[in-house]
């Protein structure tokens, strides 16, 4: 009987120790690094992911990108108010400036001298960052999902995966898309066929056979998969390809003799 009671006592003690260890691990995981570090807040942009499809209780988010010790960090902070946070409350007014931060694997804390730190959740799906390092950090987890996915049998073997656009319409949103880009027979247009992750066709994106800087694109061009995304084609070396915004009807040019052009600025 005593042996049985001793055994139960030991089991209970072990459970208590495991429970305490679990909560201690959670507490430490939630704490930032103990040392403040200097970082540059490259970009801080308020954004509504769902656009016109938002529900009444959705809140605007602020997307952040920081550089610290040569590393880009991206994160998101959801506003607590329906109209979002002010520039001061979200520290968007510090964009482009040096800030003091702490961070761990799940969050970033931006220190403020006159108030408590601003907590930002690590990770972002925001495709509107201007800095290439910021976009790469956004794309890495998306492309990791593509690398783990099985390529559907109905699409070419030599397709590449690109980060999907952050469309406001959930129906057409995809974390990544399968893409195959090739030069047209007359070498005036780059045609990029697209497929959803399940292999369903997502249409074609077309680009001029030149960069936004005006340089001609060679027929053996290579796409930079880390920086490119759906609707934005970037070549190895960093050159962005100009979109082909010529009018088409049933995939045919409305004015066949019209030269390729990009109507609006690259995002």
C-alpha positions as CSV (number, residue, x, y, z in Angstrom):
1,X,0.0,0.0,0.0
2,X,2.8,2.4,0.9
3,X,4.6,1.5,-2.3
4,X,1.4,2.3,-4.2
5,X,1.0,5.6,-2.5
6,X,4.7,6.5,-3.1
7,X,4.2,5.6,-6.8
8,X,1.2,7.9,-7.0
9,X,3.1,10.7,-5.3
10,X,6.0,10.4,-7.7
11,X,3.6,10.4,-10.7
12,X,1.8,13.5,-9.3
13,X,5.2,15.2,-8.7
14,X,6.3,14.4,-12.2
15,X,3.1,15.9,-13.6
16,X,3.5,19.0,-11.6
17,X,7.1,19.4,-12.8
18,X,6.1,18.8,-16.5
19,X,3.2,21.3,-16.1
20,X,5.5,23.9,-14.6
21,X,8.1,23.3,-17.3
22,X,5.5,23.7,-20.0
23,X,4.3,27.1,-18.6
24,X,7.9,28.3,-18.1
25,X,8.7,27.4,-21.7
26,X,5.6,29.3,-22.9
27,X,6.6,32.4,-20.8
28,X,10.2,32.4,-22.1
29,X,9.0,31.9,-25.7
30,X,6.8,34.9,-25.3
31,X,9.6,37.1,-24.0
32,X,11.8,39.1,-26.4
33,X,15.6,38.9,-26.4
34,X,17.0,40.6,-23.3
35,X,19.2,43.0,-25.2
36,X,17.9,46.0,-27.1
37,X,19.1,46.2,-30.7
38,X,19.3,49.1,-33.1
39,X,17.3,48.6,-36.3
40,X,16.0,50.7,-39.2
41,X,12.3,50.7,-39.7
42,X,12.3,50.5,-43.4
43,X,8.6,50.5,-44.1
44,X,5.4,50.6,-42.0
45,X,2.3,50.6,-44.1
46,X,-1.4,50.5,-43.1
47,X,-3.3,48.0,-45.2
48,X,-6.7,46.4,-45.3
49,X,-6.2,42.8,-46.6
50,X,-9.8,42.2,-47.4
51,X,-10.5,45.5,-49.1
52,X,-14.2,45.9,-50.0
53,X,-14.9,42.4,-48.8
54,X,-14.3,43.3,-45.1
55,X,-16.8,42.5,-42.5
56,X,-17.9,44.9,-39.8
57,X,-15.5,43.7,-37.2
58,X,-12.3,43.5,-39.4
59,X,-9.6,46.0,-38.5
60,X,-6.9,47.5,-40.7
61,X,-3.4,46.1,-40.3
62,X,0.0,47.7,-40.3
63,X,2.7,45.8,-42.1
64,X,6.3,46.4,-41.0
65,X,9.8,45.6,-42.4
66,X,12.9,46.3,-40.4
67,X,16.6,45.8,-41.0
68,X,18.7,44.6,-38.0
69,X,22.3,43.4,-38.3
70,X,21.9,42.8,-42.0
71,X,18.7,40.8,-41.6
72,X,15.3,41.8,-42.8
73,X,12.4,41.2,-40.4
74,X,8.7,41.5,-41.5
75,X,5.7,41.5,-39.3
76,X,2.1,42.6,-38.9
77,X,0.1,44.4,-36.2
78,X,-3.7,44.4,-36.3
79,X,-5.3,47.6,-35.1
80,X,-7.7,47.3,-32.1
81,X,-10.0,50.0,-33.5
82,X,-12.3,49.7,-36.5
83,X,-10.6,52.7,-38.2
84,X,-7.1,51.4,-37.3
85,X,-4.4,53.0,-35.3
86,X,-2.8,56.4,-35.6
87,X,0.7,56.8,-37.1
88,X,2.0,57.5,-33.6
89,X,0.3,54.5,-31.9
90,X,1.5,52.1,-34.6
91,X,4.9,54.0,-35.0
92,X,4.3,54.3,-38.7
93,X,5.6,57.9,-38.2
94,X,9.1,56.3,-37.5
95,X,9.3,54.7,-41.0
96,X,12.8,55.4,-42.4
97,X,14.3,56.0,-39.0
98,X,16.4,54.1,-36.5
99,X,14.5,52.4,-33.7
100,X,15.4,50.2,-30.7
101,X,13.8,46.7,-30.9
102,X,13.7,43.3,-29.2
103,X,12.5,40.2,-30.9
104,X,12.1,36.5,-30.8
105,X,10.8,33.8,-33.2
106,X,7.2,34.9,-32.9
107,X,7.2,38.7,-32.3
108,X,9.0,42.0,-32.5
109,X,8.8,44.8,-29.9
110,X,9.6,48.3,-31.0
111,X,10.6,50.4,-27.9
112,X,9.2,53.8,-27.3
113,X,10.6,56.3,-24.7
114,X,7.2,57.8,-23.8
115,X,5.1,54.6,-23.8
116,X,5.0,50.8,-23.7
117,X,6.6,48.9,-26.6
118,X,4.7,48.3,-29.7
119,X,4.3,44.5,-30.2
120,X,4.3,43.2,-33.8
121,X,3.6,39.6,-34.8
122,X,6.4,38.1,-36.9
123,X,5.5,37.2,-40.5
124,X,3.6,39.0,-43.2
125,X,1.8,38.2,-46.5
126,X,2.0,41.8,-47.7
127,X,3.1,42.1,-51.3
128,X,3.3,45.9,-51.2
129,X,6.7,46.3,-49.7
130,X,9.1,48.2,-51.9
131,X,12.4,46.9,-50.5
132,X,13.6,43.6,-52.2
133,X,14.8,42.1,-48.9
134,X,11.4,42.7,-47.4
135,X,9.6,40.9,-50.3
136,X,12.0,38.0,-50.0
137,X,11.1,37.5,-46.3
138,X,7.4,37.6,-47.3
139,X,8.0,35.1,-50.1
140,X,10.1,32.6,-48.3
141,X,7.3,30.8,-46.4
142,X,5.0,30.9,-49.4
143,X,7.7,29.2,-51.6
144,X,8.4,26.7,-48.8
145,X,4.8,25.6,-49.1
146,X,5.2,25.3,-52.8
147,X,8.4,23.2,-52.3
148,X,6.5,20.8,-50.1
149,X,3.5,20.6,-52.5
150,X,3.1,17.9,-55.1
151,X,3.1,19.3,-58.7
152,X,-0.1,18.4,-60.5
153,X,0.3,16.1,-63.4
154,X,-1.5,18.3,-65.9
155,X,1.1,21.2,-65.8
156,X,4.6,21.2,-67.3
157,X,7.5,19.7,-65.4
158,X,9.6,22.8,-65.8
159,X,7.2,25.2,-64.1
160,X,8.4,27.4,-61.2
161,X,6.5,28.6,-58.2
162,X,5.9,32.2,-57.5
163,X,4.3,33.9,-54.5
164,X,0.6,34.5,-55.2
165,X,-0.9,38.0,-55.3
166,X,-2.7,39.3,-52.2
167,X,-6.0,39.6,-54.0
168,X,-8.8,41.1,-51.9
169,X,-11.2,38.6,-53.3
170,X,-10.7,35.3,-51.3
171,X,-12.0,33.3,-54.3
172,X,-9.0,34.1,-56.4
173,X,-6.3,34.3,-53.6
174,X,-3.6,31.7,-53.7
175,X,-0.5,31.5,-51.5
176,X,1.6,30.5,-54.5
177,X,1.0,29.8,-58.1
178,X,2.7,27.5,-60.6
179,X,4.2,29.6,-63.5
180,X,5.8,29.0,-66.8
181,X,7.2,32.0,-68.7
182,X,8.5,31.9,-72.3
183,X,9.2,34.4,-75.1
184,X,6.7,34.7,-77.9
185,X,7.6,33.5,-81.4
186,X,8.0,37.2,-82.5
187,X,10.2,37.9,-79.4
188,X,8.0,40.9,-78.5
189,X,6.2,39.5,-75.5
190,X,6.9,37.3,-72.5
191,X,3.9,35.0,-71.8
192,X,3.6,33.6,-68.3
193,X,1.0,30.8,-68.0
194,X,-0.3,30.4,-64.4
195,X,-2.0,27.5,-62.5
196,X,-3.5,27.3,-59.0
197,X,-1.7,24.9,-56.6
198,X,-4.3,22.2,-57.6
199,X,-3.5,22.6,-61.3
200,X,-6.5,24.6,-62.3
201,X,-5.6,27.3,-64.9
202,X,-5.3,30.9,-63.7
203,X,-4.8,32.5,-67.1
204,X,-1.8,34.3,-68.6
205,X,0.2,37.3,-67.5
206,X,2.0,39.1,-70.3
207,X,5.1,41.2,-70.3
208,X,7.0,43.2,-72.8
209,X,10.3,41.8,-74.0
210,X,12.2,44.6,-72.2
211,X,12.8,45.7,-68.6
212,X,11.2,48.8,-67.1
213,X,14.6,50.5,-67.7
214,X,14.3,49.8,-71.4
215,X,16.8,47.0,-71.8
216,X,16.0,44.1,-74.1
217,X,15.4,40.7,-72.5
218,X,17.3,37.8,-73.9
219,X,15.4,34.7,-75.0
220,X,17.2,32.6,-72.4
221,X,16.1,34.9,-69.5
222,X,15.9,33.6,-66.0
223,X,13.3,34.6,-63.5
224,X,14.2,35.4,-59.9
225,X,11.7,33.3,-58.0
226,X,12.4,34.8,-54.6
227,X,11.6,38.4,-55.6
228,X,9.0,37.8,-58.4
229,X,5.4,37.3,-57.6
230,X,2.2,36.9,-59.6
231,X,1.9,40.0,-61.8
232,X,5.4,41.2,-61.1
233,X,8.3,39.6,-63.0
234,X,11.9,40.2,-61.9
235,X,14.9,38.7,-63.6
236,X,18.0,37.3,-62.1
237,X,20.2,40.4,-61.5
238,X,17.3,42.5,-60.3
239,X,15.8,43.9,-63.5
240,X,12.0,44.3,-63.4
241,X,10.2,43.4,-66.6
242,X,7.6,45.9,-68.0
243,X,4.1,44.6,-68.2
244,X,2.3,44.3,-71.6
245,X,-0.7,46.5,-71.1
246,X,-1.9,46.4,-74.7
247,X,-5.6,45.8,-75.2
248,X,-6.6,42.3,-76.2
249,X,-9.8,40.5,-77.2
250,X,-9.9,36.7,-76.9
251,X,-6.1,36.8,-76.4
252,X,-5.7,38.6,-79.7
253,X,-4.3,42.2,-79.9
254,X,-6.9,44.8,-80.6
255,X,-4.3,46.7,-82.6
256,X,-1.7,44.2,-83.9
257,X,0.8,46.8,-85.0
258,X,0.8,48.5,-81.7
259,X,4.2,48.4,-79.8
260,X,4.3,46.8,-76.4
261,X,3.9,49.2,-73.5
262,X,3.3,49.4,-69.8
263,X,0.4,51.8,-69.0
264,X,0.8,52.3,-65.2
265,X,3.8,52.3,-62.8
266,X,5.2,49.1,-61.5
267,X,3.9,48.4,-58.0
